[in-house]
Structures are given as C-alpha cells and as structure tokens.
Amino acid sequence: MPVRFPHPDPVRPTQTGGRPRVFPVFLPLAGCPGRCIYCDQPAQTGQAPEPLEAVLARARVELSALPWPVELAFYGGTFTALPSPWPERFLDLAAELRAGGHVTRVRCSTRPDAVTPELLHDLRGRGLDLVELGVQSFSDTALSASRRGYEGATALAACRMVREAGLGLGIQLMPGMPGHTSADLARDVETTASLLPELVRLYPCLVLEGTELAGLWRRGAFAPWPLAVTVEALARALRTLWAAGIPAARLGLVEQQGLTVLAGPRHPALGQMARSRALLLHVRDLLATFPEAPDTLFVPRRWQGEVLGQGNALAADYAGLGLRVELWDEHEFGVE
Ligand code: SF4
C-alpha cells in the first residue's frame, strides 16, 4: 500500500476558487518619499501617476459597476503616507462600496517606515483590513545597499505593529536586490514565517529601464541573480512558507506592457518552476524518512505538470531519486 501525503502547499489553486477577486486601484508612487533604486511603479502597474481626485472618481465608477463583490486593494504607492485627507477619502469610498455590497475587504500596500501604531489603529477603524508591507529584506546590509532608508529592525517592528493593530499582514520580499544573498533570503523567509503573515509575495529583483538600478547594472556595479539561482532560492523559500502554513500569493512581477526589463531572473513560468522544484525537494526529504527506499511516486493527474515541470524538466531528477512517476486518480500523492 502506498504511503499517502498531501500537496505541501497550504493553499492549493483548487482551494482558491471561492475567494473574492482582488480589484487593484493603483496610486503609482503616491506618498513615496522618493523613488527607490529598482522601482518603476508607473511601468510596473501600467498606469502613469495622476491626480488622486481622478483616481478616486474612476474607482467609484468602476467598482460600482462590478456585478460581483471584490477585495479592494490600494497598490503602487505608500498608502499610509498619502497626505491627509487622502487615506481617509479612499477608505470612505471603500466603506461606501462595502455598504453597497461591492467590496468585501480592503487592503493597501505601504513601506515599513510609514506606519505607526496610532495610524494603523485609525485606518483599521476606518475599514482597512490588511496591510502589505514592502519589507524587501530584513538584512541591514541589503537594505543599506539598496538604499531603502530603514533597517531590518524597523521592518520587523512594522510587521508586528500591523498584527498588533488587528490587521491582516502581507509581506513583500525582493530576492536578489543589491547586497542580498541566497542566505539572506533564507533568513528573511524564516523571519517572515515567524511573523505569521496572511500572505507573502516574492518579487525577484529585475533591472528595469529608467531606474537607478539600470545605471548601476550598465556600469557593472550590480548583477542580478541568474534564473537558476533564483528558482532554487524561491523553491527553498516556498518550502519554508508551506511548512509554516503560509501561502505565497505571488512569485515574480506581472509584466505590464511598457515595462522594459533589461536584466534579471525573468521567466513567464518562474512561479511554476519554483513550485515544481519545491515539490521535488519535499519528496526528496520525505524519502529520507523511509527505512527502505520507495521506488514509485504516485501523482494525482492534476499535478502531473507541476511535478514533472515544464517539458518534463524534472523527470530526470525523480529518476535520480530512484522514483518512477505514475499518475493516479486519487487526490493525494503516494509513495511505495
Ligand atoms: S516606496 Fe515602494 S512604490 Fe514607492 S518608490 Fe519605493 S518601491 Fe516604489
């Protein structure tokens, strides 16, 4: 009888079907103290900065017209540092839309050095549910090399503040930013897991045209992580997050039209490659717990692509573990 085990991802794609869609309202660079060296939010969001009054009016029209409820997200800038009364005005709109049944939850993204307990408490009272912090790393060396303007302790304190304010916490990390190593990422992910965020996003650092990082890269002063290094590091990160029951909501940037990527670990299937590799590492570690080495891995049909990877790229790795891969109609995996 095969020994069964579930997919290690705490939130598998089939489980997310019932969750409301996230509707992003982009506020590119609004509230930001400057432009970070790797950031081109207008190109990343596909939206140029515009007066907040116009963003607010358009959001009201678009959201009111939606036939289904959504989770409203204020992304692309530093929401908690918007000048008064803009956070209040956007959250008033969200409350109005929530009362009308158009919005179920409200989230925003911001910087770790742009929150205080008082501010978070106030925003929660106005209807904010979740804060995604652009932590990028908890490593002082990486934060300093990337000129983020805060230290790891600030990022850590901000994460705790969000949770203590009774808000959901999202953490964004940027593997491979200047000064950041694979070992830093492993530590960052351990720290992240210990903070029990509701979601994590991992955006490997890319060199975007028009950023300060592009200049550093052209002068040879910055080298992005190679794709293979990134996939391996993301796979290890995924395993840590999966083991802690934390979903990785996103791996890699969504590339909008107009975004020019000059260099970096860019691949349309980056997330899938990392997931496949993470699954392989999971199976490998599981095998080590068996007194006698199993020779067959039974895979639910729907996970065939994820197990074997793009173009069956991982078939040889499973063979290297002494495993023959067989598909079956069960929901769980099996080994014998
Ligand atoms: S704070 Fe965030 S959105 Fe603003 S410039 Fe920096 S990375 Fe971009």
Boltz pocket constraint, residues with backbone or C-beta under 6 A from the ligand:
constraints:
  - pocket:
      binder: B
      contacts: [[A, 29], [A, 32], [A, 33], [A, 34], [A, 35], [A, 36], [A, 39], [A, 40], [A, 41], [A, 76], [A, 77], [A, 78], [A, 111], [A, 134]]
      max_distance: 6.0
